[in-house]
Amino acid sequence: MDLNRLYSDHQILLIEAARAPSEVLRRVHTAAATHLAERIGRVQRTLGAAAAPTWETQAAPAQSSLALPGRGTLGYAS
């Protein structure tokens, strides 16, 4: 997948989280954004990008506090 698409999707999920009408939806959108941050970090690391650790660090702290129901239904391979 194109990194620009991942960046865009990540930003949209963060916006949706900020606008979520409920705590449950906010957590779902935030968890999906965290999943994408992990993916972005992996792709960047594969490409040798210096920014990879930043994305990976961004995703790591949120893992323990957020659960993503239906993670496999987002359309993003792990």
TITORTI-959853 format. One record per atom (N, C-alpha, C, O): x, y, z; residue number from 1. Coordinates in steps of 0.02 Angstrom, whole numbers, plus 50000, padded with zeros to 5 digits. Layout:
BEGIN
+-------+-------+-------+------+
!     X !     Y !     Z ! resi !
+-------+-------+-------+------+
!     X !     Y !     Z !  NUM !
...
+-------+-------+-------+------+
//
This chain:
BEGIN
+-------+-------+-------+------+
!     X !     Y !     Z ! resi !
+-------+-------+-------+------+
! 50042 ! 49941 ! 50000 !    1 !
! 50000 ! 50000 ! 50000 !    1 !
! 50044 ! 50062 ! 50000 !    1 !
! 50099 ! 50062 ! 50028 !    1 !
! 50020 ! 50114 ! 49969 !    2 !
! 50054 ! 50178 ! 49964 !    2 !
! 50059 ! 50211 ! 50033 !    2 !
! 50009 ! 50216 ! 50068 !    2 !
! 50119 ! 50234 ! 50051 !    3 !
! 50128 ! 50267 ! 50115 !    3 !
! 50085 ! 50330 ! 50121 !    3 !
! 50059 ! 50345 ! 50174 !    3 !
! 50078 ! 50368 ! 50067 !    4 !
! 50037 ! 50428 ! 50069 !    4 !
! 49965 ! 50411 ! 50088 !    4 !
! 49932 ! 50448 ! 50124 !    4 !
! 49940 ! 50355 ! 50063 !    5 !
! 49872 ! 50333 ! 50081 !    5 !
! 49868 ! 50316 ! 50155 !    5 !
! 49819 ! 50333 ! 50188 !    5 !
! 49919 ! 50283 ! 50180 !    6 !
! 49920 ! 50267 ! 50251 !    6 !
! 49922 ! 50330 ! 50294 !    6 !
! 49886 ! 50335 ! 50344 !    6 !
! 49964 ! 50378 ! 50275 !    7 !
! 49966 ! 50442 ! 50311 !    7 !
! 49898 ! 50475 ! 50311 !    7 !
! 49874 ! 50499 ! 50363 !    7 !
! 49866 ! 50477 ! 50253 !    8 !
! 49801 ! 50509 ! 50247 !    8 !
! 49749 ! 50473 ! 50290 !    8 !
! 49711 ! 50505 ! 50326 !    8 !
! 49747 ! 50407 ! 50285 !    9 !
! 49699 ! 50368 ! 50324 !    9 !
! 49710 ! 50379 ! 50399 !    9 !
! 49662 ! 50384 ! 50438 !    9 !
! 49774 ! 50382 ! 50419 !   10 !
! 49790 ! 50393 ! 50489 !   10 !
! 49763 ! 50460 ! 50513 !   10 !
! 49732 ! 50465 ! 50566 !   10 !
! 49774 ! 50512 ! 50474 !   11 !
! 49750 ! 50579 ! 50492 !   11 !
! 49674 ! 50581 ! 50496 !   11 !
! 49646 ! 50611 ! 50542 !   11 !
! 49641 ! 50549 ! 50448 !   12 !
! 49568 ! 50547 ! 50449 !   12 !
! 49542 ! 50512 ! 50511 !   12 !
! 49494 ! 50534 ! 50542 !   12 !
! 49574 ! 50457 ! 50531 !   13 !
! 49553 ! 50422 ! 50592 !   13 !
! 49562 ! 50465 ! 50654 !   13 !
! 49521 ! 50463 ! 50699 !   13 !
! 49616 ! 50504 ! 50656 !   14 !
! 49626 ! 50548 ! 50713 !   14 !
! 49573 ! 50603 ! 50715 !   14 !
! 49549 ! 50621 ! 50769 !   14 !
! 49555 ! 50629 ! 50658 !   15 !
! 49502 ! 50679 ! 50654 !   15 !
! 49435 ! 50648 ! 50676 !   15 !
! 49398 ! 50679 ! 50714 !   15 !
! 49421 ! 50588 ! 50651 !   16 !
! 49359 ! 50555 ! 50671 !   16 !
! 49358 ! 50541 ! 50746 !   16 !
! 49305 ! 50545 ! 50778 !   16 !
! 49415 ! 50523 ! 50775 !   17 !
! 49419 ! 50512 ! 50847 !   17 !
! 49403 ! 50576 ! 50885 !   17 !
! 49366 ! 50576 ! 50934 !   17 !
! 49431 ! 50631 ! 50862 !   18 !
! 49419 ! 50695 ! 50895 !   18 !
! 49346 ! 50717 ! 50891 !   18 !
! 49321 ! 50751 ! 50936 !   18 !
! 49312 ! 50698 ! 50838 !   19 !
! 49242 ! 50717 ! 50828 !   19 !
! 49192 ! 50664 ! 50850 !   19 !
! 49131 ! 50673 ! 50843 !   19 !
! 49216 ! 50609 ! 50875 !   20 !
! 49172 ! 50552 ! 50892 !   20 !
! 49119 ! 50574 ! 50944 !   20 !
! 49135 ! 50607 ! 50993 !   20 !
! 49057 ! 50553 ! 50933 !   21 !
! 49004 ! 50571 ! 50978 !   21 !
! 49002 ! 50530 ! 51043 !   21 !
! 48964 ! 50546 ! 51088 !   21 !
! 49043 ! 50477 ! 51046 !   22 !
! 49043 ! 50436 ! 51106 !   22 !
! 49115 ! 50413 ! 51121 !   22 !
! 49158 ! 50413 ! 51077 !   22 !
! 49125 ! 50394 ! 51183 !   23 !
! 49189 ! 50368 ! 51205 !   23 !
! 49207 ! 50304 ! 51167 !   23 !
! 49265 ! 50293 ! 51149 !   23 !
! 49158 ! 50262 ! 51156 !   24 !
! 49170 ! 50199 ! 51121 !   24 !
! 49196 ! 50212 ! 51050 !   24 !
! 49245 ! 50182 ! 51030 !   24 !
! 49163 ! 50257 ! 51014 !   25 !
! 49186 ! 50272 ! 50946 !   25 !
! 49254 ! 50306 ! 50946 !   25 !
! 49295 ! 50293 ! 50902 !   25 !
! 49266 ! 50349 ! 50995 !   26 !
! 49331 ! 50382 ! 51000 !   26 !
! 49386 ! 50329 ! 51008 !   26 !
! 49438 ! 50333 ! 50977 !   26 !
! 49373 ! 50280 ! 51051 !   27 !
! 49423 ! 50228 ! 51063 !   27 !
! 49433 ! 50185 ! 51000 !   27 !
! 49489 ! 50164 ! 50986 !   27 !
! 49379 ! 50170 ! 50965 !   28 !
! 49385 ! 50130 ! 50904 !   28 !
! 49427 ! 50166 ! 50852 !   28 !
! 49473 ! 50137 ! 50822 !   28 !
! 49413 ! 50231 ! 50841 !   29 !
! 49451 ! 50270 ! 50791 !   29 !
! 49524 ! 50278 ! 50813 !   29 !
! 49570 ! 50274 ! 50772 !   29 !
! 49535 ! 50290 ! 50878 !   30 !
! 49603 ! 50297 ! 50903 !   30 !
! 49642 ! 50232 ! 50896 !   30 !
! 49700 ! 50232 ! 50877 !   30 !
! 49610 ! 50176 ! 50911 !   31 !
! 49643 ! 50111 ! 50904 !   31 !
! 49659 ! 50097 ! 50831 !   31 !
! 49713 ! 50069 ! 50816 !   31 !
! 49615 ! 50114 ! 50786 !   32 !
! 49628 ! 50104 ! 50714 !   32 !
! 49687 ! 50148 ! 50692 !   32 !
! 49729 ! 50125 ! 50653 !   32 !
! 49691 ! 50209 ! 50717 !   33 !
! 49747 ! 50253 ! 50701 !   33 !
! 49812 ! 50225 ! 50729 !   33 !
! 49865 ! 50230 ! 50697 !   33 !
! 49809 ! 50195 ! 50788 !   34 !
! 49868 ! 50163 ! 50817 !   34 !
! 49891 ! 50105 ! 50774 !   34 !
! 49951 ! 50097 ! 50763 !   34 !
! 49845 ! 50065 ! 50750 !   35 !
! 49861 ! 50009 ! 50706 !   35 !
! 49896 ! 50035 ! 50643 !   35 !
! 49946 ! 50006 ! 50621 !   35 !
! 49871 ! 50089 ! 50615 !   36 !
! 49902 ! 50117 ! 50554 !   36 !
! 49971 ! 50145 ! 50570 !   36 !
! 50016 ! 50139 ! 50529 !   36 !
! 49979 ! 50176 ! 50628 !   37 !
! 50046 ! 50201 ! 50647 !   37 !
! 50096 ! 50144 ! 50650 !   37 !
! 50153 ! 50152 ! 50628 !   37 !
! 50076 ! 50087 ! 50676 !   38 !
! 50119 ! 50028 ! 50676 !   38 !
! 50138 ! 50008 ! 50605 !   38 !
! 50196 ! 49995 ! 50590 !   38 !
! 50088 ! 50006 ! 50563 !   39 !
! 50099 ! 49986 ! 50494 !   39 !
! 50145 ! 50035 ! 50458 !   39 !
! 50190 ! 50015 ! 50421 !   39 !
! 50134 ! 50099 ! 50469 !   40 !
! 50176 ! 50151 ! 50438 !   40 !
! 50248 ! 50141 ! 50461 !   40 !
! 50294 ! 50144 ! 50421 !   40 !
! 50258 ! 50129 ! 50526 !   41 !
! 50325 ! 50118 ! 50552 !   41 !
! 50359 ! 50058 ! 50520 !   41 !
! 50418 ! 50061 ! 50503 !   41 !
! 50321 ! 50003 ! 50511 !   42 !
! 50350 ! 49943 ! 50479 !   42 !
! 50370 ! 49957 ! 50407 !   42 !
! 50423 ! 49936 ! 50385 !   42 !
! 50326 ! 49991 ! 50370 !   43 !
! 50341 ! 50006 ! 50300 !   43 !
! 50402 ! 50052 ! 50296 !   43 !
! 50447 ! 50041 ! 50256 !   43 !
! 50404 ! 50103 ! 50339 !   44 !
! 50462 ! 50148 ! 50339 !   44 !
! 50526 ! 50112 ! 50357 !   44 !
! 50579 ! 50124 ! 50326 !   44 !
! 50522 ! 50068 ! 50406 !   45 !
! 50582 ! 50031 ! 50426 !   45 !
! 50607 ! 49988 ! 50367 !   45 !
! 50667 ! 49984 ! 50355 !   45 !
! 50561 ! 49957 ! 50332 !   46 !
! 50579 ! 49916 ! 50274 !   46 !
! 50614 ! 49959 ! 50221 !   46 !
! 50660 ! 49936 ! 50187 !   46 !
! 50591 ! 50021 ! 50214 !   47 !
! 50621 ! 50067 ! 50164 !   47 !
! 50683 ! 50102 ! 50190 !   47 !
! 50716 ! 50139 ! 50152 !   47 !
! 50700 ! 50092 ! 50254 !   48 !
! 50759 ! 50124 ! 50282 !   48 !
! 50747 ! 50197 ! 50301 !   48 !
! 50795 ! 50235 ! 50305 !   48 !
! 50685 ! 50216 ! 50311 !   49 !
! 50669 ! 50286 ! 50327 !   49 !
! 50687 ! 50302 ! 50399 !   49 !
! 50676 ! 50262 ! 50444 !   49 !
! 50716 ! 50361 ! 50409 !   50 !
! 50736 ! 50382 ! 50476 !   50 !
! 50677 ! 50394 ! 50523 !   50 !
! 50684 ! 50391 ! 50584 !   50 !
! 50618 ! 50406 ! 50495 !   51 !
! 50559 ! 50421 ! 50536 !   51 !
! 50526 ! 50359 ! 50565 !   51 !
! 50480 ! 50365 ! 50606 !   51 !
! 50546 ! 50300 ! 50546 !   52 !
! 50514 ! 50238 ! 50568 !   52 !
! 50507 ! 50233 ! 50645 !   52 !
! 50453 ! 50217 ! 50669 !   52 !
! 50560 ! 50246 ! 50683 !   53 !
! 50553 ! 50241 ! 50756 !   53 !
! 50500 ! 50288 ! 50785 !   53 !
! 50468 ! 50272 ! 50835 !   53 !
! 50491 ! 50346 ! 50754 !   54 !
! 50441 ! 50394 ! 50778 !   54 !
! 50372 ! 50364 ! 50773 !   54 !
! 50332 ! 50369 ! 50820 !   54 !
! 50356 ! 50334 ! 50716 !   55 !
! 50290 ! 50303 ! 50706 !   55 !
! 50281 ! 50244 ! 50752 !   55 !
! 50227 ! 50234 ! 50780 !   55 !
! 50333 ! 50204 ! 50759 !   56 !
! 50329 ! 50145 ! 50802 !   56 !
! 50319 ! 50164 ! 50875 !   56 !
! 50281 ! 50132 ! 50911 !   56 !
! 50353 ! 50217 ! 50897 !   57 !
! 50346 ! 50241 ! 50965 !   57 !
! 50276 ! 50269 ! 50976 !   57 !
! 50247 ! 50260 ! 51029 !   57 !
! 50249 ! 50303 ! 50926 !   58 !
! 50182 ! 50331 ! 50930 !   58 !
! 50131 ! 50276 ! 50941 !   58 !
! 50082 ! 50286 ! 50977 !   58 !
! 50141 ! 50220 ! 50910 !   59 !
! 50093 ! 50165 ! 50915 !   59 !
! 50101 ! 50126 ! 50980 !   59 !
! 50051 ! 50103 ! 51007 !   59 !
! 50161 ! 50117 ! 51005 !   60 !
! 50174 ! 50072 ! 51061 !   60 !
! 50136 ! 50088 ! 51125 !   60 !
! 50106 ! 50042 ! 51153 !   60 !
! 50136 ! 50149 ! 51151 !   61 !
! 50103 ! 50161 ! 51215 !   61 !
! 50027 ! 50149 ! 51213 !   61 !
! 49998 ! 50130 ! 51263 !   61 !
! 49997 ! 50159 ! 51157 !   62 !
! 49925 ! 50153 ! 51151 !   62 !
! 49902 ! 50080 ! 51150 !   62 !
! 49843 ! 50067 ! 51162 !   62 !
! 49946 ! 50034 ! 51134 !   63 !
! 49926 ! 49964 ! 51127 !   63 !
! 49894 ! 49935 ! 51190 !   63 !
! 49845 ! 49898 ! 51186 !   63 !
! 49922 ! 49952 ! 51247 !   64 !
! 49897 ! 49921 ! 51308 !   64 !
! 49829 ! 49950 ! 51330 !   64 !
! 49793 ! 49917 ! 51366 !   64 !
! 49813 ! 50011 ! 51309 !   65 !
! 49752 ! 50042 ! 51333 !   65 !
! 49694 ! 50042 ! 51283 !   65 !
! 49638 ! 50060 ! 51301 !   65 !
! 49707 ! 50022 ! 51222 !   66 !
! 49654 ! 50025 ! 51171 !   66 !
! 49643 ! 49957 ! 51140 !   66 !
! 49691 ! 49922 ! 51122 !   66 !
! 49582 ! 49939 ! 51133 !   67 !
! 49564 ! 49877 ! 51098 !   67 !
! 49526 ! 49895 ! 51035 !   67 !
! 49486 ! 49941 ! 51036 !   67 !
! 49540 ! 49861 ! 50982 !   68 !
! 49507 ! 49875 ! 50919 !   68 !
! 49462 ! 49817 ! 50899 !   68 !
! 49487 ! 49767 ! 50874 !   68 !
! 49397 ! 49823 ! 50911 !   69 !
! 49352 ! 49770 ! 50891 !   69 !
! 49352 ! 49764 ! 50815 !   69 !
! 49351 ! 49814 ! 50779 !   69 !
! 49353 ! 49703 ! 50790 !   70 !
! 49350 ! 49693 ! 50718 !   70 !
! 49410 ! 49718 ! 50680 !   70 !
! 49404 ! 49738 ! 50623 !   70 !
! 49468 ! 49716 ! 50711 !   71 !
! 49529 ! 49742 ! 50681 !   71 !
! 49539 ! 49718 ! 50609 !   71 !
! 49560 ! 49757 ! 50566 !   71 !
! 49524 ! 49656 ! 50596 !   72 !
! 49533 ! 49628 ! 50530 !   72 !
! 49485 ! 49655 ! 50478 !   72 !
! 49494 ! 49642 ! 50418 !   72 !
! 49434 ! 49691 ! 50499 !   73 !
! 49385 ! 49716 ! 50451 !   73 !
! 49402 ! 49786 ! 50425 !   73 !
! 49364 ! 49814 ! 50385 !   73 !
! 49458 ! 49814 ! 50445 !   74 !
! 49476 ! 49881 ! 50423 !   74 !
! 49504 ! 49883 ! 50352 !   74 !
! 49508 ! 49936 ! 50322 !   74 !
! 49523 ! 49826 ! 50326 !   75 !
! 49550 ! 49825 ! 50259 !   75 !
! 49625 ! 49834 ! 50256 !   75 !
! 49654 ! 49842 ! 50202 !   75 !
! 49658 ! 49832 ! 50313 !   76 !
! 49731 ! 49839 ! 50316 !   76 !
! 49760 ! 49774 ! 50341 !   76 !
! 49741 ! 49749 ! 50394 !   76 !
! 49806 ! 49747 ! 50303 !   77 !
! 49839 ! 49686 ! 50325 !   77 !
! 49886 ! 49702 ! 50382 !   77 !
! 49916 ! 49756 ! 50384 !   77 !
! 49893 ! 49656 ! 50427 !   78 !
! 49939 ! 49667 ! 50484 !   78 !
! 50010 ! 49657 ! 50462 !   78 !
! 50056 ! 49663 ! 50503 !   78 !
+-------+-------+-------+------+
//
